[in-house]
Amino acid sequence: MFSDIGALEVVALVILALLIWGPDKLPQLIQDVSRFIRRIREFSDNAKQDIRSELGPEFKDFEFEDLNPKTFLRKQLAENQDLKEIQELRSSFDLRKEIDEVADAVKGKAVGPAAGPVAGAAAAGAATPDLLKKRDPSGGYERPPFDADAT
């Protein structure tokens, strides 16, 4: 709660309190504030105990922090076995490596052991056409001329 307050801010608050209430009333004020905080904590703990007892034994592991939606979702996702399997599969699959292999295959580079037979066949001068290369546009096919007035 007070993790963002540094030493300089605490000193400034103490000096401000001394200026406002004075050195004679400050100890009584600190006692009153600490007593008030203790009462609030006791009230909160009693309310939590009452709620747990009213919920019954089915909710013996109920935590009030689980009411926070982020905490609830994290807990549910961590306990789900299907999602654990998906996470294992996802961690074993390196998408960047797969994309690089496909890009190298498209460019015609030899790619590791998976492309060994294909690269060996291409190097041996096999008669199979390379489907990834662009075709020669000067082949027997001609495009009809574009007629702007035909529309």
N, C-alpha and C positions, 0 to 999 in steps of 0.2 A: 504494500500500500504506500509506504513512504520510501520506496527504493530510489526514487528520483530526487530526493532531497539530499543535498550535499552538506558538508560541514559548515560552509559559509552561510547557507540558508538557515541552518540550526542556530548559529551564533546570532544572525540577524533577528530571528524569531525570539530568542531569549532577551536580547536588548530591547526589542519592541515590547515584550511583556513587562519587562522592568519599568519601562517608561510609562506604560498604560496603568498598571496596577501598583507599581511601587514595590520595594523590597520587603515591606512589612506584610502585605496582603498576598504576595506571590506564593509562599509555601502553602497557605490555606487553599488557594486556588488550585494548585497542583494536586493536593489531596482530594479535593472535590472532583476534579476531572478524572483522576485515576479511579475513584470510587464509582463514578458514573460509568466508566468504561467496563469495570468489573461487573457491574449490574447488567449491562447490556450483553456481555459475553455469557453470563449465567442464564439470562432470559433466552438467549439464542440456543444454548446447549439444552436447556429444558424443553424448548419447543421442538428441537430435533429429536430428542428422546421420546417425547409424546407422539410425534408423527410416526416414528419407527415402531413404537409399541402398538399404535392403532392400525398400522398396515398389516401386521401379523408376521408369522414366520416365513411366508413366501418371499418377503422383501428384506430378509435379514442382512443381505449384502448390499442393500440400497445405500447409495452415497448421494448426497445433495449436489455434489459437483457434477454428477451425471445429468442433472437438469440443464446444464449448459449445452446448447445444441452442438457446439464443436466437440466437446468432450464426449458426448453421447455418440456422435458419428464415428469418432476415432475408435472408441471402444467397440462398437458394433462391427466396424470394418476389420479390426484386428482379430475378432473372434470368428469371422466368417471363413470357413474352410475353402469355399470356391474362390474367394478373392485371394487367399494365400497361394493357391495353385496358379492363378493368373499372374500374381506378382513374381512367382518363381519362374514362370515361362517368360515373362517380360524381362526379368533380369538376365536370363540366359540368352536372350535374343538381342544381338547388337545391330540395331537398325543402321547406324552409320556405316558399319562394315559391309552390310548387305547392299546398301546404296552404292558404295564405292565399287563393289564387285560388279554390279549391274552396269555402272557407268563405264568401267574398264572393258566389260564385254561389248558394250555398244561401240566403244572407240576402237575395238579390235585388239586390245592388249591381252596378253595371256594372264589369266587370273588363277593363281594357286593350283592345288591339286584337283579342284572340281572342274576346271577348264582344261586339264591336261589332255584328254583324248581329243577334244575338239580342236585345241591348238595344235596338237600333233598331226591331226588329219589335214588341217589347213596348211601346215608347213610341208606336208608330204605332197601337196598339190592334188588333193582330192577333187573329184569332179562335181561335188555338191556346190550349188551356188550359195553365195553369202547373202542371206536375206536382209542383213542389216546395212549393206552398202546401198548407196543411192544408185538408181538405174540411170543409164545413159539416155538423156532426153532426145538424142538424135536417132533413136530407133525408128521402126516402121510406123509408129503411131504419130499422127499429126492432129493437133487441135484445130477445130474449125475456127475461122476468124470471128472476132467479136463484132457484132453488128449493133451499133448504138441506136439505130433507128428502128430496130425490130421490137422494141419494148412498147 
